Amino acid sequence: MSEVAVAIETHASVAAERLDSLARGLAEDLRAVPGLRVGNAGSTAVGPGKSPQAWELGMLLVGGVFSATTMRTIAQIAIAYAERAKARSIRLRSGDHELVITGSSRIDDPVLVAKLEQIFAAAPAAAGPTGVADREARPAVEGGRADHAGR
C-alpha cells in the first residue's frame, strides 16, 4: 500500500478544534472510497509536557492502492469538500510532489490529472504512522492552473 498526505488549508486562522473538525469531515468522505485507509498524520511533539507523538491538526494520511479511478475519486472528494467546507484548499503531498486543490479546480484539467499521477506514483509504501513535517512550498495547481516553477 502507498500513502499520501492530505492537508486542509483555511482562508483565515481557525481554532484547533475547528481544524480538527474539518479534518474529521474530510476523513469521513474519504473513507467512503473502498480500499482506502485514512488516519491522522502524526508528528513529533516538542516542548515540556507533550507526548512524543502528536496529531498534526488538519492533516490526514491516506493509504491504499491508488488506481487511476481512485486518484480521480480522491481529487473529486477534495474539490467537493473544499467547496462545501469553504476551505481555501486541500493539499495532497507525496515526497517532492504536491498538488493544491481548490473548490474551483477542474477534475478534467490535463495538468491536474498529470500532477495526480505524479503524486500517487511517488507515494511511498505505508509502513505505519509517519510524521509529515516538511512544509516547504511545492508546485501547485489551483483553479486548474499549474505553477511549474522549479519542476
PyMOL commands that set and color helices and strands:
alter all, ss='L'
color gray80, all
select helices_A, chain A and resi 16-31+68-85+110-121
alter helices_A, ss='H'
color red, helices_A
select strands_A, chain A and resi 2-9+37-44+53-64+89-94+97-101+141-142+145-146
alter strands_A, ss='S'
color yellow, strands_A
deselect
rebuild
show_as cartoon
